[in-house]
Amino acid sequence: RKEVEQDPGPFNVPEGATVAFNCTYSNSASQSFFWYRQDCRKEPKLLMSVYSSGNEDGRFTAQLNRASQYISLLIRDSKLSDSATYLCVAYGGGGNKLTFGTGTQLKVEL
Amino acid sequence: DAGITQSPRHKVTETGTPVTLRCHQTENHRYMYWYRQDPGHGLRLIHYSYGVKDTDKGEVSDGYSVSRSKTEDFLLTLESATSSQTSVYFCAISLMAGGPKDEQFFGPGTRLTVL
């Protein structure tokens, strides 16, 4: 079982829709979480950090559920420019390192 | 913009040849990392550095070595490249020197093909 698991998608949604991705993690000792956005053939870019129960930044909301060991990313009012792959990352759980999921692909369509 | 550059950006080489990738940062960050990204895998840590001449192994360090003789440069060397090392290599820096709030920022990547 992978330490950080994501549905690869793609999630195809119309512009303006609300979309949510879930990410599950296996190591209950994970201390913090990050969402990165990665465009095709580009580097990952930090979207949001989650150190407690959640975080919100504009149209983006991340929520952490430690009991069920998942973290979600909600995108409201999707834009064409939101089309990308979203990487879920967990920190800690032994070794004090980042563990990356393989990403969820989002395609926002007209 | 974390001021990270990588060189070369693309490289094609042959099996058995040595290859060195360079990561350069302009903002004096102490922690630097090398990752590889392959289909079906999340980014995986190869090596990292926590200061000049201070380096340690990550989860996929076999076949790779690193050096850091200056704060701004972190070099990744494949002593004898193999086809399994065909990948996209990303360098990263972190602002918080490790720890749970270790937000890492990535360079543009190097696409390496080993024939």
Interface residues (C-beta under 8 A of the other chain):
Chain A: K2 V4 Q31 S32 F34 K42 E43 P44 K45 L46 S49 Y51 L87 V89 Y91 G92 N96 K97 L98 T99 F100 G101 T102 G103
Chain B: G40 H41 G42 L43 R44 L45 G58 E59 F90 G98 G99 P100 K101 D102 E103 Q104 F105 F106 G107 P108 G109
